[in-house]
């Protein structure tokens, strides 16, 4: 310690002593000895501190007391200490850095390069020493996803550990980067020498151990009406089904799922006193919902297509009758309703219909397909839009919808007509700018057999895929595929077998994963029906069996997370023997991972022994999925639905 520093320290001590003495009643008994300092050896900027000892005069001799000179000397010494600390302006003492050197990250959780991180765990960064808490902020400590987007969350600090707590669940199979900038400083204001970065991958989901009922009612369900699911793509989903409220009339019920809260109580959707069947549902990114169904009025003995919307959480006061029957003397029977609601709030309903001419010889059916549009304000178009007009001796498959981010879309189905009867695949193109439907041709070869359901999917940019069945003389069964990018490509065979294709309710399911399209279907490979899948990237791949090959498996459904991953679910024969009341079917699944570009081995999803059927699946923004299905019980040869269940993949 230098001579001048010693005097400065002494001056500081003296000043403290004087203050204590003054508080105790005076300075008479205090002896102060100050060694003069010429003030010239200090920092020139010392100013007031350097001159303090001189202003106090000469040091008193032994035994002398001088309050004036002592106080002045103390002030001068204290001032000189201040000058040494920060230039003499203010005379403040700076707390020294308790651990000299730049702070470093010594540990991070999840650890760097970890595969299998928990989707709900916070990120903790441990440092080599205490930090300045003010430097630990949302700007200096960040989490980014694989696209480089910032993850919303809160940053906190305690005991040399910075913690980032995400606002929601992290994405299943998501890749994340932890970033700590050099703006982080230690308690002594020393900054990190370089930024810190680490990365980790979130684990995949697992299904719950047991399914849960969607309703607490024990009254009967409509056995002809499959349950339907829809999602906003973020954190909500809606399920609809037909169930008796009282008496023998079926009503339409809907239940809302909110991530983190679960399923709400079911709500009755139909507002008319009528028997309701075949409900379907769609949901947009804002959480707005449209539900469509077929309604039978026992008083008028007429069927109608009904729809009801939920906008901003409020349902329309009543349902709307959508169909406007053609001018005909025959009773028109609508069926197979499909709905869609776009990001802009505009919604669509399509359905097929038939009427029967019993006076003809022989008697003959007429089939056709209609659509109708409603704008965001709830104003429906004045008339139906003909997609395919009713034709004598015809038949039609249920229509399928797919819409892109701009509100443009497709309605696809098969139509059988002509002499001799041939089945054509029809795709209608909807343009939001004109609110018109028009033919969007696919150069498909007319096939033998009956009209079968088709699969169609689009991506946000408007590209699409279409798949359908083509029969040849009831001996060869091909699954065809075509890709749309401003125009449909020439169809190609995308199946590897030529055996029968299952077409119970759905034939081919299609979905956009975020990086490619997937199509799944059920086709016999000898004895059992297997679930096949094919992928379209820049072209079609090779079809692969994704079920176990040992159990007849049918009615696949696909849902994807938008980041290249997807889940397929279906139902298959169980190993449990049938009884007089239960013909067991299991719900099974397979996982498609975009990084590996392959399907996982299939596994059972349902947990009990029951007659499960018609599973549906939707996926939320973070990759968690919800599946729902019916449970049946046999009465003689008839299977009646006695429950609707769901399970979560998270």
URZICOR-V830145 format. One record per pair of residues at least 12 apart in sequence whose ideal C-beta (glycine too) atoms are under 10 Angstrom apart, sorted by the first residue. I is the first residue (numbers start at 1). GAP is how many residues later the second one is. Records with the same first field share a line. If there is no record, write none. Layout:
I = GAP  GAP
This chain:
2 = 39  40  82
3 = 32  34  38
4 = 33  34  35  36  37  38  39  42  46  73  76  77  79  80
5 = 37  75  76  79
6 = 29  31  71
7 = 27  28  29  30  35  46  66  69  70  73  74
8 = 29  34  38  41  44  68  69  70  71  72  73  74  75  76  77
9 = 68  69  71  72  75
10 = 22  23  24  25  63  64  67  68  70  71
11 = 23  24  26  38  41  42  62  63  64  65  66  67  68  69  70  71
12 = 62  65  66  67  68  69  70  79  81
13 = 61  64  65  68
14 = 16  18  19  20  56  57  59  60  61  62  63  64
15 = 55  56  58  59  60  61  62  63  64  66  76
16 = 58  62
17 = 13  14  15  53  57
18 = 12  14  49  52  53  55  56  57  60
19 = 55
21 = 46  49
22 = 45  49
26 = 41
27 = 38  39  40  43  44
28 = 37  39
29 = 36
30 = 35  37  40
31 = 29  31  32  33  34  39
32 = 24  27  28  32  33  34  35  37  38  39  41  42
33 = 26  27  28  29  31  37  40
34 = 18  19  22  23  24  25  26  35  36  38  39  40  42  43
35 = 18  24  38  42
36 = 17  18  20  21  22  23  37  40
37 = 13  15  16  17  36  39  40  43
38 = 12  15  16
39 = 12  13  14  15  16  37  41  44
42 = 37  38  41  42  46
43 = 37  40  41  44  45
44 = 39  43  44
45 = 38  41  42  43  44
46 = 30  33  34  35  36  37  38  41  42  43
47 = 32  35  36  40  41  42
48 = 27  28  31  32  34  35  40  41  43
49 = 26  27  28  29  30  31  32  33  34  35  36  38  39  40  42
50 = 26  29  30  33  38
51 = 21  24  25  28  29
52 = 20  21  22  23  24  25  26  27  28  30  31  36
53 = 16  19  20  21  22  23  24  26  27
54 = 18  19  22
55 = 13  14  17  18  20  21
56 = 12  13  14  15  16  17  18  19  20  21
57 = 12  15  16
59 = 14
60 = 13
75 = 16
78 = 13
79 = 12
81 = 12
94 = 94  95
95 = 92  93
96 = 91  92
97 = 32  89  90  91  92  93
98 = 31  32  88  89  90
99 = 29  30  31  87  88  89  91
100 = 29  86  88  90
101 = 27  28  85  87  89  92
102 = 26  27  80  82  83  84  88  89  90  91  92
103 = 24  25  26  27  28  29  32  57  77  81  82  83  84  85  87  88  89  90
104 = 22  23  24  25  82  88  89  90  92
105 = 20  21  22  23  57  73  75  79  87  90  91  92  93
106 = 19  20  21  22  23  54
107 = 17  18  19  20  21  54
108 = 15  16  17  18  54  70  72  88  89  90  91  92
109 = 12  13  14  15  16  17  52  54  69  89  91
110 = 12  13  14  66  68  88  89  90  91  92
111 = 87  89
112 = 66  84  85  86  87  88
113 = 85  86  87  88
114 = 84  85  86  87  88  89
115 = 58  60  85  86  87  88
116 = 84  85  86  87  88
117 = 53  57  59  83  84  85  86
118 = 51  52  84  85
119 = 47  49  50  51  52  53  54  55  83  84  85  86  503  504  505  531
120 = 45  46  48  49  50  82  530
121 = 44  45  49  81
122 = 21  31  32  34  41  42  43  44
123 = 18  19  20  28  30  32  39  40  41  42  43  47  53  55  75  77
124 = 37  38  39  40  41  54
125 = 16  30  32  35  36  37  38  39  53  55  59  71  73
126 = 33  34  35  36
127 = 30  32  33  34  35  53  57  59  65  69
128 = 32  58  64
129 = 31  57  58  59  61
130 = 27  28  29  30  56  57  58
131 = 26  27  28  29  30  31  53  54  55  56  61
132 = 25  52  53  54  55  56  57  58  59
133 = 23  24  25  29  54
134 = 23  51  55
135 = 22  27  46  47  48  49  50  51  52  54  56  57
136 = 19  20  21  22  25  26  27  28  44  47  48  49
137 = 18  20  25  44  46  47
138 = 12  14  15  16  17  26
139 = 16  42  44
140 = 15  22  39  40  41  42  43  44  45  52  55
141 = 12  14  15  16  21  22  23  37  38  39  40  42  43  55
142 = 13  22  35  36  37  38  39
143 = 12  21  22  23  27  33  34  35  36  57
144 = 31  32  33  34  35  53  55
145 = 25  26  29  30  31  32  57  418
146 = 25  27  28  29  30  31  53  55  417  418
147 = 27  28  416
148 = 29
150 = 29
151 = 13  15  16  17  19  20  23  25  26
152 = 14  15  16
153 = 12  13  14  15  17
154 = 12  13
157 = 27
160 = 26  27
162 = 16  18  22
164 = 14  15  16
166 = 456
168 = 66  67  91  92  452  453  454
169 = 33  36  66  90  91  451  452  453  454  455  481
170 = 30  31  32  33  452  453
171 = 30  31  390  391  392  394  449  450  451  452  453
172 = 29  30  31  32  33  34  389  391  393  419  447  448  450  451  452  453  477  478
173 = 28  29  30  31  32  388  390  391  392  418  420  421  422  450
174 = 26  27  28  29  387  389  391  448  449
175 = 24  25  26  27  388  420
176 = 22  23  24  25  26
177 = 20  21  22  23
178 = 18  19  20  21  22
179 = 16  17  18  19  20
180 = 12  14  15  16  17  18
181 = 13  14  15  16
182 = 12  13  14
183 = 12
184 = 12
201 = 394
202 = 420  421
204 = 361  387  389  396  419  445  446
205 = 360  362  386  417  418  419  420  443  444  445
206 = 442  443  444
207 = 360  380  382  396  397  398  399  400  418  420  440  441  442  443
208 = 397  399  419  438  439  440  441  442
209 = 398  438
210 = 396  397  398  435  437
211 = 376  394  395  396  397  399  401  416  417  418  420  432  433  434  435  436  437
212 = 50  51  416  433  434  435  436
213 = 50  418  430  431  432  433
214 = 13  25  26  27  29  39  40  41  43  49  52  414  415  429  430  431  432
215 = 24  26  28  38  40  48  50  51  428  429  430
216 = 49  50
217 = 26  27  28  36  49  426  427
218 = 25  26  424  425
219 = 24  25  26  27  28  31  32  423
220 = 22  23  24  28  30  420  421  422
221 = 20  21  22  23  29  32  409  410  411  419  420  421  422  423
222 = 19  20  21  22  28  29  30  53  54  55  56  57  408  418  419
223 = 19  390  407  409  412  415  416  417  418  419
224 = 18  26  53  54  417
225 = 15  16  17  18  25  27  51  52  53  54  55  68  69  389  405  416
226 = 15  16  52  53  54  279  280  329  387  388  389  390  402  403  404  415  418
227 = 12  13  14  15  26  52  54  386  387  388  389  401  402  403  414  417  418  419
228 = 12  13  26  50  51  52  53  54  63  64  65  109  110  111  386  388  400
229 = 12  28  51  52  54  328  330  386  387  388  389  397  398  399  400  417
230 = 24  50  51  52  53  54  59  60  61  109  110  111  386  388
231 = 26  50  51  52  53  54  56  328  386  387  388  389  390  394  395
232 = 51  52  53  54  55  56  57  386  388  389
233 = 50  51  52  54  110  328  329  385  386  387  388
234 = 25  49  51  52  53  386  387  388
235 = 22  23  24  25  26  52  385  386  387  389
236 = 20  21  22  23  25  47  49  51  53  382  384
237 = 18  19  20  21  22  26  44  46  381  382  383  388  389  391  409
238 = 16  17  18  19  26  43  44  45  49  51  52  53  72  380
239 = 14  15  16  17  18  24  27  40  42  377  379  387  389  405  407
240 = 12  13  14  15  26  27  29  39  40  41  49  51  52  53  388  404
241 = 12  13  14  25  38  40  387  389  400  403
242 = 27  28  33  34  35  36  37  51  52  399  402
243 = 23  25  33  36  398  401
244 = 31
245 = 23  25
247 = 26  28
248 = 27  50
249 = 21  24  25  26  27  47  49
250 = 20  24  25  26  27  29  43  45  46
251 = 15  17  18  19  20  21  22  23  24  25  28  42
252 = 14  15  16  17  18  19  24  25  26  27  28  29  39  40  41  42  43  54  56  67
253 = 12  13  14  15  16  17  23  26  38  391
254 = 12  13  14  15  25  27  35  37  54  56  61
255 = 12  373  389  391
256 = 27  31  33  54  57
257 = 361  363  369  371  389  391
258 = 29
259 = 361  362  363  365  367  389  391
262 = 384  386
263 = 363  365  383  385
266 = 378
267 = 43  48
269 = 12  20  22  23  24  37  38  39  41  46  47  50
270 = 21  23  25  36  38  48  49
271 = 35  37  44  45  46  47  48  49
272 = 23  25  32  34  46  47  49
273 = 22  24  25  26
274 = 19  20  21  22  23  24  25  26  28  29  30  32  45
275 = 19  20  21  22  23  28
276 = 17  18  19  20  30  43
277 = 16  17  18  19  26  58  60
278 = 14  15  16  17  27  56  57  58  59  60  73  120
279 = 12  13  14  15  27  58  60
280 = 12  13  14  27  56  57  58  59  60  69  71  118  121
281 = 12  29  58  60  335
282 = 27  56  57  58  59  60  65  66  67  119  121
283 = 27  56  57  58  335
284 = 56  57  58  59  60  61  62  63  119
285 = 56  57  58  120  336
286 = 25  26  55  57  58  59
287 = 23  24  25  26
288 = 21  22  23  24  25  26  53  54  55  57  59  88
289 = 19  20  21  22  24  26  50  52  58
290 = 17  18  19  20  21  26  49  50  51  55  57  58  59  84
291 = 15  16  17  18  19  24  28  46  48
292 = 13  14  15  16  17  27  28  30  45  46  47  48  55  56  57  58  59
293 = 12  13  14  15  26  44  46
294 = 12  29  39  40  41  42  43  57
295 = 24  26  39
296 = 37
301 = 30
302 = 23  29  30  31
303 = 20  22  28  29  30  31  32  50
304 = 15  16  17  18  19  20  21  28  30
305 = 14  15  16  17  18  19  29  30  32  44  45  46  48  65  67  79
306 = 12  13  14  15  16  17  28  31  43
307 = 12  13  14  15  16  30  32  40  41  42  65  67  73
308 = 12
309 = 30  32  36  38  65  67  69
310 = 31
311 = 30  34  36  65  66  67
312 = 33
316 = 62
320 = 29  52  54  58  60
321 = 59
322 = 12  15  17  27  28  29  48  49  50  52  58  59  62
323 = 14  26  28  30  47  49  61
324 = 46  48  56  57  58  59  60
325 = 28  30  45  59
326 = 27  29  40  42  44  58  60  63  64
328 = 27  29  38  62
329 = 26  28  30
330 = 24  25  26  27  28  29  36  60
331 = 23  24  25
332 = 21  22  23  24  34  36  38  58
333 = 19  20  21  22  23  32
334 = 17  18  19  20  36
335 = 16  17  18  19  32  61  63
336 = 14  15  16  17  33  60  61  62  63  64  77  117  169
337 = 12  13  14  15  61  62
338 = 12  13  14  33  60  61  62  63  73  75
339 = 12  62
340 = 31  33  61  62  63  67  69  71  90
341 = 33  35  62
342 = 34  61  62  63  64  65  66  67  90
343 = 60  61  62  63  64  117
344 = 31  32  61  62  63  88
345 = 29  30  31  32  33  62
346 = 27  28  29  30  31  57  61  86  89
347 = 25  26  27  28  29  31  33  56
348 = 23  24  25  26  33  37  53  55  59  61  63  82  89
349 = 21  22  23  24  25  31  35  52
350 = 19  20  21  22  23  34  35  37  48  49  50  51  61  63  78  80  87
351 = 17  18  19  20  21  33  36  47  48
352 = 15  16  17  18  35  36  43  44  45  46  47  61  63  99
353 = 13  14  15  16  17  31  37  43
354 = 12  13  14  36  40  41  42
355 = 12  13  35
357 = 35  36
360 = 32  33
362 = 31
364 = 28  29  30
365 = 25  26  27  28  29  30
366 = 23  24  25  26  27  28  51
367 = 21  22  23  24  25  26  27  28  29  30  48  49  50  84
368 = 16  18  19  20  21  22  23  26  28  47
369 = 15  16  17  18  19  20  21  27  28  29  30  42  44  46  57  59
370 = 13  14  15  16  17  18  19  20  29
371 = 13  14  15  16  28  30  40  57  59  66
372 = 12  13
373 = 12  57  59  62  63  64
375 = 60
381 = 54
385 = 26  43  45  50  51  52
386 = 42  51
387 = 12  24  25  26  28  39  41  43  50  51  52
388 = 23  25  27  29  36  38  40  51
390 = 27
391 = 24  25  26  27
392 = 25  26  27
393 = 23  24  25  26  28
394 = 21  22  23  24  27  57
395 = 19  20  21  22  26  28  55  56
396 = 17  18  19  20  21  27  30  54  55
397 = 15  16  17  18  19  26  28  29  53  54  55  56  57  71  72  106  109  110
398 = 15  16  53  54  55  56  107  108  109
399 = 12  13  14  15  27  29  54  55  57
400 = 12  13  27  53  54  55  56  57  66  106  107  108  109  110
401 = 29  55  57
402 = 25  53  54  55  56  57  62  63  64  82  108  109  110
403 = 27  29  55  57  59  61
404 = 28  54  55  56  57  58  59  60  108
405 = 53  54  55  56  57
406 = 25  26  27  54  55  56
407 = 23  24  25  26  28
408 = 21  22  23  24  25  50  54  56
409 = 19  20  21  22  23  28  47  49  53  55
410 = 17  18  19  20  27  30  46  47  48  52  54  56  74
411 = 15  16  17  18  19  26  29  45
412 = 13  14  15  16  28  30  41  42  43  44  52  54  55  56  98
413 = 12  13  14  15  38  39  40  41  43  55
414 = 12  30  33  35  36  37  38  39  40  54  55  56  89  93
415 = 36
416 = 30  31  32  33  34  35  36
417 = 29  34
418 = 28
420 = 26  28
421 = 25  27  28  29  30
422 = 23  24  25  26  27
423 = 21  22  23  24  25  26  27  28  29  45  46  47  48
424 = 18  20  21  22  23  27  44
425 = 17  18  19  20  21  22  26  27  29  41  42  43  44  45  55  57  66
426 = 13  14  15  16  18  25  28  42
427 = 12  13  14  15  17  27  29  37  39  41  55  57  61
428 = 12
429 = 12  35  55  59
440 = 24  26  44  47  48
441 = 46  47
442 = 12  24  26  38  40  42  45  46  47  48  49
443 = 39  45  46  47  48
444 = 22  24  26  36  38  44  46  47
445 = 25  27  33  35  46
446 = 24
447 = 21  22  23  24  25  26  29  30  31  33
448 = 22  23  24  25  26  27  28
449 = 20  21  22  23  24  25  28  52  54
450 = 19  21  53
451 = 17  18  52
452 = 16  17  18  19  25  49  50  51  54  55  56
453 = 15  16  50  51  52  53  54  55  56  68
454 = 12  13  14  15  26  49  52  53  54  56
455 = 12  13  24  26  51  52  53  54  55  56  62  63  64  65  66  101  103
456 = 12  26  28  52  53  54  63
457 = 51  52  53  54  55  56  60  61  62  79  101  103
458 = 26  52  54  59
459 = 52  53  54  55  56  57  58  103
460 = 52  54  102
461 = 24  51
462 = 22  23  24
463 = 20  21  22  23  49  54  73
464 = 18  19  20  21  24  46  48  53  72
465 = 16  17  18  19  23  24  29  43  45  46  47  51  52  53  54  69  70  71  75
466 = 14  15  16  17  18  22  23  25  42  44  51  53
467 = 12  13  14  15  24  27  28  40  41  42  43  50  52  53  54  67  69  73
468 = 12  13  14  23  33  39  40  53
469 = 26  31  32  33  34  38  39  52  54
470 = 21  23  25  31
471 = 29  30
472 = 26
474 = 26
475 = 23  24
476 = 17  21  22  23
477 = 18  20  21  22  23  24  26  46  47
478 = 13  14  15  16  17  19  20  23  45
479 = 14  15  16  17  18  19  22  28  29  40  42  44  53  55  64
480 = 12  13  14  15  28
481 = 12  13  14  27  29  36  38  53  55  58  59  62
482 = 12  54  58
483 = 34  53  54  55  56  57
489 = 47  50  51
492 = 47  48
493 = 47  50
494 = 14  25  27  38  39  40  41  42  46  47  48  49
495 = 13  24  26  28  37  39  48
496 = 27  29  36  38  46  47  48  49
497 = 26  27  28  29  33  35  46  48
498 = 25  26
499 = 24  25  26  27  30  31
500 = 22  23  24  29
501 = 20  21  22  23  28  31
502 = 19  20  21  22  27  28  29  50  51  52  53  54  68
503 = 18  19  51  52
504 = 18  25  50  51  109  110
505 = 49  50  108  109
506 = 14  15  16  48  49  50  51  108
507 = 14  15  16  47  48  49
508 = 12  13  14  15  24  26  48  50
509 = 12  13  22  24  46  47  48  49  50  59  60  61  108
510 = 24  26  48
511 = 46  47  48  49  55  56  57  81  106  108
512 = 24  46  48  50  54
513 = 22  24  45  46  47  48  49  50  51  52  53  79  81  106
514 = 46  47  48  49  50  51  52  80
515 = 20  22  45  47  48  49  50  79  82
516 = 19  20  21  22  25  44  48  50  76  78  81
517 = 17  18  19  20  23  41  43
518 = 15  16  17  18  23  40  41  42  48  50  74  81
519 = 13  14  15  16  17  21  24  37  39
520 = 12  13  14  23  26  27  35  36  37  38  46  48  49  50  70  72  79
521 = 12  13  22  33  34  35
522 = 25  30  31  32  33  34  48  50
523 = 20  22  31
524 = 28
525 = 20  22  24
526 = 23
527 = 23  25
528 = 19  20  21  22  23  24  25  26  44  45
529 = 18  22  23  24  25  26  41  43  44
530 = 14  15  16  17  18  19  20  21  22  23  24  40  42  72
531 = 13  14  15  16  17  18  22  23  24  25  37  38  39  41  57  58  59  68  71
532 = 12  13  14  15  21  24
533 = 12  13  14  23  25  33  35  57  59  66
535 = 31  57  59  62  63  64
537 = 60
541 = 56
544 = 54  55
545 = 45  54  57
546 = 22  24  42  43  44  45  46  52  53  54  55  56
547 = 21  23  25  41  42  43  52  55
548 = 24  40  42  53  54  55  56
549 = 53
550 = 22  23  25  52
551 = 20  21  22  23  24  34  35  37  51  53
552 = 19  20  21  33
553 = 17  18  19  20  32  33  35  49
554 = 16  17  18  19  31  59  60
555 = 14  15  16  17  58  59  60  61  74
556 = 12  13  14  15  32  33  34  59  61
557 = 12  13  14  32  57  58  59  60  61  70  72
558 = 12  32  34  59  61
559 = 57  58  59  60  61  66  67  68  90
560 = 32  34  57  59  63  65
561 = 31  33  58  59  60  61  62  63  64
562 = 57  59  61
563 = 31  32  58  59  60
564 = 28  29  30  31  32  33
565 = 26  27  28  29  30  31  54  58  60
566 = 24  25  26  27  28  33  51  53  59
567 = 22  23  24  25  33  38  50  51  52  56  58  60  82
568 = 20  21  22  23  24  31  34  47  49
569 = 18  19  20  21  36  37  46  47  48  56  58  59  60  78  80
570 = 15  16  17  18  19  20  32  35  43  44  45  47
571 = 14  15  16  17  34  35  40  41  42  43  44  58  59
572 = 13  14  15  16  30  32  40
573 = 12  13
574 = 12  14  30  32  35  36  37  38
575 = 29  34
576 = 33  34
577 = 32
578 = 33  56
579 = 30  54  55
580 = 54  55  56
581 = 30  51  52  53  54  58
582 = 27  28  29  49  50  51  52  57
583 = 27  28  30  49  50  51  56
584 = 22  24  25  26  27  28  48
585 = 21  24  25  26  27  28  29  30  44  46  47  54
586 = 17  18  19  20  21  22  23  24  25  26  29
587 = 17  18  19  20  23  25  26  27  28  30  40  41  42  44  58  60
588 = 14  15  16  17  18  24  27
589 = 13  14  15  16  17  26  28  36  38  58  60
590 = 12  13
591 = 12  34  58
605 = 12  22  24  42  44
606 = 21  23  25  39  41
607 = 38  40
608 = 23  37
610 = 19  20  21  22  23  32  33  35
611 = 19  20  21  22  23  28  29  30  31  32
612 = 17  18  19  20  31  33
613 = 16  17  18  19  26  28
614 = 14  15  16  18  27  30
615 = 12  13  14  15  30  31  32
616 = 12  13  14  30
617 = 12  30  32
619 = 30
620 = 28  29  30
622 = 28
623 = 26  27
624 = 24  25  26
625 = 22  23  24  25
626 = 20  21  22  23  24
627 = 18  19  20  21  22
628 = 16  17  18  19
629 = 14  15  16  17  18
630 = 12  13  14  15
631 = 12  13  14
